[in-house]
Amino acid sequence: KAGYQNTPENKALRNAIVANDINKLAANADNSTAFDDHFSNKVNSKAITDQKSSGRCWMFTGMNVMRSKAIAKHNLPADFQFSQAYTFFWDQLEKSNLFLQAVLDHRAKSMDDKHVEWLFKNPIGDGGQFTGVADLVTKYGIVPKDVMPETYSSNSTSRMSNILSLKLREYGLELRKMANNKSTTEQQLQNRKTEMLQTIYRILVMTIGEPPTEFTWTQRDASGKAVSTETYTPQSFFKKYVDEDFSKYYMIMNDPTREYYKVYEIEYDRHVYDGKNWVYLNLPMEDIAPLAIASIKDSTMMYFSCDVGKFLDRDKGWLDVNNYDYASLFGTTFSMTKKERVATFASGSSHAMTLCAVDLDANGKPLKW
């Protein structure tokens, strides 16, 4: 209390801050002059996609990387999209199986064990990362959006996610109880798990729709003219319009809290039980930037994610740690490094996007992305 002086200056500031959006008052005018939308190198991007009120940025991003290639290769209309609802259906079913099988894998541990506690805190969600895209489309194929369009629950996932989480937690407890009964066989556990997944499948059909096993689709060119009409399975459609070997894709990260030039794996950070965990090579930013530039110069969008929201100017669509001068507004400093912010959970990767442009200076150094 003694440290706060109710000076005319402080009173004027307080009057302004209590009645206004902090970001409006902290907007850094000195930084706004640096903004422009010129980029020296750009991937030919088409119509944007909208994840609506869902956490499916990882899926939209990964599928947009594939989509841009498909549009360029097959001269498809700019608004062509792969079905996000189709891939999301299998994502939710696979994550349900991942949770139930993980419960069985840790059946001998107590409920307050950190593994078991984490599982029941996080039975399912709509978030994810690139290994989910790779594993899901490789296993289940892919379909065009007009074959399986979005629904209310795929666009707004929270209610469905709460219902699935409630049911999976109930099922998890049941499996633990069965497993602790010495007379229960492994086959009985697997049979019961399959019955549980039948219920999950039914909920998903009711909310997202039933995924097609075969469909007839007319390909149109960029002008809208019909080119061909064929019958596909999701796998044959994937083979024709994507045909990617995702084992050739590598995930890289800049995490200054961990040693560079080493590979890290995050346990249970996957979408499919028999799929791949999130595995990444940790590199300094000065090593990552040239890779991203090379990808853009090669006309290939790059899947990436970063910390979005804290310093985002939504009106301009411009993300910069210097967008807002909170220090001057409150008369203090905010001096943590990226390493310190990550270590204290002040910062973390929160949103996936496709990196499609870079602005290089005369020496080939990136000015903005």
ZADRENGU-561319 format. One line per field, with one value per residue (C-alpha): residue number from 1; residue in one letter; x, y, z. Coordinates in nm, 3 decimals, decimal comma. Each point is the difference from the previous one (the first is absolute). Layout:
! ZADRENGU-561319
num NUM|...
residu a|...
east X|...
north Y|...
up Z|...
//
This chain:
! ZADRENGU-561319
num 1|2|3|4|5|6|7|8|9|10|11|12|13|14|15|16|17|18|19|20|21|22|23|24|25|26|27|28|29|30|31|32|33|34|35|36|37|38|39|40|41|42|43|44|45|46|47|48|49|50|51|52|53|54|55|56|57|58|59|60|61|62|63|64|65|66|67|68|69|70|71|72|73|74|75|76|77|78|79|80|81|82|83|84|85|86|87|88|89|90|91|92|93|94|95|96|97|98|99|100|101|102|103|104|105|106|107|108|109|110|111|112|113|114|115|116|117|118|119|120|121|122|123|124|125|126|127|128|129|130|131|132|133|134|135|136|137|138|139|140|141|142|143|144|145|146|147|148|149|150|151|152|153|154|155|156|157|158|159|160|161|162|163|164|165|166|167|168|169|170|171|172|173|174|175|176|177|178|179|180|181|182|183|184|185|186|187|188|189|190|191|192|193|194|195|196|197|198|199|200|201|202|203|204|205|206|207|208|209|210|211|212|213|214|215|216|217|218|219|220|221|222|223|224|225|226|227|228|229|230|231|232|233|234|235|236|237|238|239|240|241|242|243|244|245|246|247|248|249|250|251|252|253|254|255|256|257|258|259|260|261|262|263|264|265|266|267|268|269|270|271|272|273|274|275|276|277|278|279|280|281|282|283|284|285|286|287|288|289|290|291|292|293|294|295|296|297|298|299|300|301|302|303|304|305|306|307|308|309|310|311|312|313|314|315|316|317|318|319|320|321|322|323|324|325|326|327|328|329|330|331|332|333|334|335|336|337|338|339|340|341|342|343|344|345|346|347|348|349|350|351|352|353|354|355|356|357|358|359|360|361|362|363|364|365|366|367|368|369
residu k|a|g|y|q|n|t|p|e|n|k|a|l|r|n|a|i|v|a|n|d|i|n|k|l|a|a|n|a|d|n|s|t|a|f|d|d|h|f|s|n|k|v|n|s|k|a|i|t|d|q|k|s|s|g|r|c|w|m|f|t|g|m|n|v|m|r|s|k|a|i|a|k|h|n|l|p|a|d|f|q|f|s|q|a|y|t|f|f|w|d|q|l|e|k|s|n|l|f|l|q|a|v|l|d|h|r|a|k|s|m|d|d|k|h|v|e|w|l|f|k|n|p|i|g|d|g|g|q|f|t|g|v|a|d|l|v|t|k|y|g|i|v|p|k|d|v|m|p|e|t|y|s|s|n|s|t|s|r|m|s|n|i|l|s|l|k|l|r|e|y|g|l|e|l|r|k|m|a|n|n|k|s|t|t|e|q|q|l|q|n|r|k|t|e|m|l|q|t|i|y|r|i|l|v|m|t|i|g|e|p|p|t|e|f|t|w|t|q|r|d|a|s|g|k|a|v|s|t|e|t|y|t|p|q|s|f|f|k|k|y|v|d|e|d|f|s|k|y|y|m|i|m|n|d|p|t|r|e|y|y|k|v|y|e|i|e|y|d|r|h|v|y|d|g|k|n|w|v|y|l|n|l|p|m|e|d|i|a|p|l|a|i|a|s|i|k|d|s|t|m|m|y|f|s|c|d|v|g|k|f|l|d|r|d|k|g|w|l|d|v|n|n|y|d|y|a|s|l|f|g|t|t|f|s|m|t|k|k|e|r|v|a|t|f|a|s|g|s|s|h|a|m|t|l|c|a|v|d|l|d|a|n|g|k|p|l|k|w
east 0,000|0,285|0,151|-0,299|-0,014|-0,341|0,153|-0,201|0,187|-0,085|-0,360|-0,036|0,149|-0,229|-0,305|0,096|0,088|-0,309|-0,229|0,182|0,148|0,360|0,123|-0,152|0,189|0,323|0,007|0,356|-0,018|0,377|-0,039|-0,300|0,204|0,191|-0,310|-0,057|-0,134|0,278|0,173|0,290|-0,070|-0,347|-0,165|-0,306|-0,269|-0,367|-0,321|0,034|-0,165|-0,185|0,025|-0,287|-0,036|0,226|0,357|0,067|0,269|0,250|-0,228|-0,096|0,368|0,124|-0,281|0,060|0,361|-0,135|-0,283|0,228|0,200|-0,315|-0,143|0,325|0,049|-0,359|-0,107|-0,284|-0,226|0,146|-0,270|0,066|0,043|0,048|-0,267|0,108|-0,307|0,107|0,350|-0,134|-0,243|0,286|0,214|-0,261|-0,053|0,375|0,057|-0,276|0,175|0,332|-0,142|-0,172|0,305|0,230|-0,223|0,052|0,374|0,020|-0,261|0,237|0,070|-0,204|-0,240|0,241|0,288|0,112|-0,062|-0,348|-0,082|0,106|-0,210|-0,319|0,063|0,043|-0,217|-0,062|0,019|-0,012|0,359|0,302|0,302|0,140|0,058|-0,378|-0,060|0,263|-0,124|-0,371|0,005|0,246|-0,225|-0,346|0,063|-0,166|-0,315|-0,110|-0,194|-0,326|-0,007|0,003|-0,069|0,032|-0,272|-0,088|0,204|0,305|0,000|-0,075|0,162|-0,022|-0,336|0,078|0,347|-0,149|-0,242|0,273|0,231|-0,273|-0,072|0,368|0,075|-0,291|0,132|0,355|-0,114|-0,194|0,304|0,220|-0,255|-0,022|0,379|0,049|-0,227|0,239|-0,261|-0,023|0,194|0,181|-0,245|-0,294|0,157|0,053|-0,354|-0,145|0,220|-0,137|-0,356|0,090|0,139|-0,328|-0,177|0,261|-0,042|-0,378|0,045|0,239|-0,241|-0,278|0,214|0,234|-0,159|0,104|0,321|-0,042|0,173|-0,063|-0,122|-0,040|0,158|0,036|0,332|-0,023|0,278|0,079|-0,273|-0,265|-0,015|-0,058|0,310|-0,087|-0,248|0,132|-0,083|0,256|0,073|0,161|0,330|-0,012|-0,088|0,300|0,221|-0,110|-0,015|0,259|0,229|0,244|0,252|-0,012|0,304|0,200|-0,139|0,188|-0,113|0,239|-0,038|0,158|-0,013|0,279|-0,069|0,140|0,335|0,023|0,090|-0,178|-0,322|-0,284|-0,314|-0,317|-0,170|-0,367|0,005|-0,150|-0,342|0,012|0,099|0,220|0,116|0,296|0,057|0,098|0,371|0,203|0,354|0,080|0,187|0,092|-0,215|0,299|0,000|-0,378|-0,046|0,207|-0,205|-0,325|0,132|0,105|-0,346|-0,173|0,241|-0,086|-0,370|-0,081|-0,205|0,148|-0,202|0,100|-0,132|0,087|-0,137|-0,299|-0,225|0,217|0,152|-0,238|-0,147|-0,325|-0,097|0,318|0,057|0,352|0,182|0,300|0,130|0,043|-0,366|-0,090|0,207|-0,132|0,320|-0,054|-0,370|0,053|0,339|0,187|0,194|-0,081|0,348|-0,019|0,181|-0,174|0,180|-0,132|-0,353|-0,013|0,149|-0,261|-0,294|-0,045|0,040|-0,061|-0,107|-0,375|-0,112|0,094|0,002|0,146|0,310|-0,034|0,210|0,322|0,140|0,378|0,240|0,281|0,219|-0,264|-0,084|-0,369|-0,173|-0,344|-0,203
north 0,000|0,231|-0,067|0,140|0,377|0,145|0,272|0,186|-0,200|-0,335|0,105|0,100|-0,333|-0,195|0,183|-0,091|-0,365|-0,092|0,118|-0,138|-0,309|-0,028|-0,091|0,316|0,212|-0,199|-0,006|0,088|0,291|-0,016|-0,357|0,058|0,186|-0,320|-0,182|-0,077|-0,299|-0,042|-0,339|-0,074|-0,375|-0,151|-0,339|0,033|-0,021|-0,052|0,058|-0,012|-0,266|0,058|-0,232|0,192|-0,065|-0,304|-0,087|-0,168|0,247|-0,289|-0,187|0,300|0,095|-0,344|-0,050|0,347|-0,096|-0,299|0,205|0,265|-0,274|-0,174|0,326|0,076|-0,354|-0,064|0,358|-0,017|0,295|0,243|-0,087|-0,377|-0,154|-0,344|-0,102|0,103|-0,172|-0,336|0,014|0,138|-0,294|-0,250|0,222|-0,012|-0,375|-0,067|0,228|-0,184|-0,330|0,155|0,104|-0,333|-0,207|0,231|-0,055|-0,373|0,043|0,177|-0,213|-0,109|0,356|0,194|0,280|0,261|-0,125|0,285|-0,204|-0,105|0,347|0,159|-0,247|0,069|0,376|-0,021|-0,284|0,171|0,339|0,165|0,131|-0,168|0,027|-0,114|-0,367|-0,024|0,122|-0,238|-0,308|0,063|0,069|-0,284|-0,245|0,124|0,189|0,331|0,129|0,334|0,235|-0,024|-0,377|0,044|0,365|0,167|-0,032|0,216|-0,223|-0,017|0,380|0,049|-0,291|0,085|-0,164|-0,320|-0,011|0,033|-0,286|-0,226|0,084|-0,085|-0,333|-0,093|0,072|-0,227|-0,270|0,045|-0,071|-0,305|-0,142|0,052|-0,181|-0,288|-0,021|-0,019|-0,304|-0,296|-0,210|0,249|-0,109|0,230|-0,100|0,100|0,340|0,053|-0,116|0,245|0,278|-0,069|0,025|0,334|0,126|-0,100|0,248|0,267|-0,069|0,048|0,335|0,114|-0,102|0,194|0,314|-0,005|-0,248|-0,345|-0,002|-0,137|-0,318|0,075|0,306|0,142|0,340|0,235|0,176|0,356|0,224|0,352|0,146|-0,239|-0,222|-0,372|-0,205|-0,353|-0,193|-0,304|-0,226|0,005|-0,144|0,240|-0,184|0,016|0,372|0,055|-0,190|0,214|0,346|-0,014|-0,304|0,120|-0,214|0,168|-0,193|0,258|0,287|0,111|0,215|0,266|0,218|0,298|-0,075|0,195|-0,180|-0,323|-0,085|0,072|-0,256|-0,279|-0,189|-0,003|-0,213|0,088|-0,305|-0,048|0,313|-0,181|-0,054|-0,371|-0,268|-0,181|0,329|0,225|0,224|0,363|-0,031|0,310|0,122|0,303|0,272|0,366|0,247|0,095|-0,362|-0,022|0,322|-0,115|-0,322|0,195|0,238|-0,294|-0,155|0,322|0,050|-0,356|0,103|-0,227|0,130|-0,095|-0,127|0,204|0,106|0,275|0,193|0,194|0,241|0,182|0,255|-0,033|0,315|-0,151|0,307|-0,015|-0,375|0,074|-0,199|0,174|0,003|0,376|0,064|0,104|0,206|-0,127|0,112|0,369|-0,019|-0,157|0,149|-0,329|-0,247|-0,335|-0,132|-0,380|-0,170|-0,263|-0,270|0,147|0,042|-0,364|-0,128|0,186|-0,091|0,366|-0,106|-0,312|-0,115|0,065|0,017|-0,170|0,179|-0,035|0,210|0,125|0,319|0,170|0,346|-0,012|0,294|0,059|-0,250|-0,273|0,050|-0,025|0,325|-0,151|-0,313
up 0,000|0,086|-0,342|-0,188|-0,028|-0,088|-0,214|-0,265|-0,265|0,162|0,054|-0,367|-0,108|0,232|-0,130|-0,356|0,071|0,205|-0,280|-0,306|-0,164|0,122|-0,351|-0,146|0,251|-0,029|-0,383|-0,093|-0,246|-0,059|-0,131|-0,228|-0,262|-0,082|-0,123|-0,366|-0,190|-0,258|-0,020|-0,231|-0,016|0,007|-0,056|-0,225|0,270|-0,080|0,197|0,379|0,217|0,327|0,301|0,168|0,375|0,013|0,088|-0,333|-0,116|-0,023|-0,241|-0,213|-0,025|-0,099|-0,250|-0,147|-0,073|-0,196|-0,148|-0,155|-0,171|-0,128|-0,142|-0,181|-0,133|-0,117|-0,086|0,252|0,092|0,256|0,254|-0,013|0,344|0,149|0,252|0,348|0,147|-0,147|0,147|0,330|0,035|-0,010|0,221|0,275|-0,030|0,001|0,300|0,185|-0,068|0,101|0,336|0,074|-0,096|0,198|0,304|-0,045|-0,048|0,339|0,176|0,278|0,112|0,255|-0,099|0,139|-0,214|-0,231|-0,317|0,106|0,132|-0,333|-0,200|0,194|-0,013|-0,379|-0,135|-0,336|-0,168|-0,340|0,005|-0,149|-0,227|-0,333|0,086|0,044|-0,355|-0,138|0,188|-0,058|-0,375|-0,058|0,185|-0,105|-0,323|-0,077|-0,172|-0,153|0,226|-0,197|0,059|0,381|0,091|0,339|0,266|0,298|0,233|-0,227|-0,023|0,370|0,181|0,370|0,083|-0,188|0,157|0,350|-0,066|-0,139|0,292|0,251|-0,166|-0,040|0,365|0,096|-0,233|0,133|0,354|-0,118|-0,182|0,307|0,216|-0,248|-0,033|0,376|0,013|-0,028|-0,183|-0,291|-0,308|-0,242|-0,274|0,217|0,057|-0,373|-0,080|0,251|-0,136|-0,350|0,133|0,158|-0,330|-0,170|0,228|-0,075|-0,373|0,033|0,179|-0,273|-0,277|0,172|0,031|-0,302|-0,243|-0,119|-0,207|-0,354|-0,111|-0,370|-0,190|-0,350|-0,058|-0,296|-0,036|-0,134|-0,126|0,119|-0,224|0,139|-0,309|0,066|-0,081|0,117|0,215|0,183|0,293|0,279|0,340|0,249|-0,051|-0,381|0,019|0,229|-0,243|-0,296|0,156|0,282|-0,031|0,266|0,186|0,341|0,123|-0,199|0,212|0,312|0,289|0,128|0,306|0,168|0,373|0,173|0,331|-0,147|-0,154|-0,373|-0,269|0,183|-0,078|0,255|0,023|0,193|0,148|-0,094|-0,215|-0,296|-0,157|-0,083|0,254|-0,251|-0,155|0,071|0,302|-0,053|-0,080|-0,083|-0,056|0,217|-0,191|0,049|-0,196|-0,217|-0,128|-0,042|-0,199|-0,305|-0,015|-0,002|-0,267|-0,216|0,034|-0,108|-0,291|-0,106|-0,012|0,293|0,293|0,335|0,296|0,305|0,337|0,246|0,297|-0,136|0,187|0,250|-0,241|-0,294|-0,155|-0,127|-0,201|-0,207|0,024|0,120|0,271|0,160|0,359|-0,041|-0,092|0,355|0,244|0,333|0,175|-0,067|0,080|0,344|0,081|0,031|-0,216|-0,162|-0,065|-0,015|-0,289|-0,213|0,201|0,324|-0,139|-0,116|0,326|0,209|-0,231|-0,100|-0,362|-0,205|-0,343|-0,017|-0,364|-0,327|-0,337|-0,348|-0,054|-0,357|-0,041|0,110|-0,063|-0,051|0,008|-0,251|0,188|0,008|0,368|0,101|0,097|0,060|-0,073
//
